[in-house]
């Protein structure tokens, strides 16, 4: 029984460390917060790329791209490394 208690305690410590690391990473990327909020709440955002403003609603978040849709265009794909700023409510 003692072996299980020690293993359970170590597993708990490991899980809390992973959770803290994920939380710290999410908090360190403000672009991700705004884009994720648009995706989950279905709210519009303004994405600024090379001085141009692209309005839309986030429909998909990928590791290298963000997909938006707008009244004018059904699908807009923007590379994450090209995004200068993001504005959302």
C-alpha positions, 0 to 999 in steps of 0.5 A: 500500500505504501508504494501506491501512495507514493506513486499517487503523490508523484502523479499528482505533483506531475499533473499539477506541474503540467497544468501550471505550465499550460496555464503559463503558456496560455497567459503569455500569448494574448493573441491566442486569448483574443482569437480563442474568445472569438472562436468560442463566443462567435464574436467578431475580431479585427486582425491586423496584417502588414498595416491592413485590417481584416474583420471577421469571426474566427472559425478555426485555429491551427498551429500556423494559421487562423481561419476567419469568415466574414460577410464578404468572404466565406473563408479567410486564411491568415498566417500566424507569423504575419499577424501584427495585432488583434482586436476583439470585444 
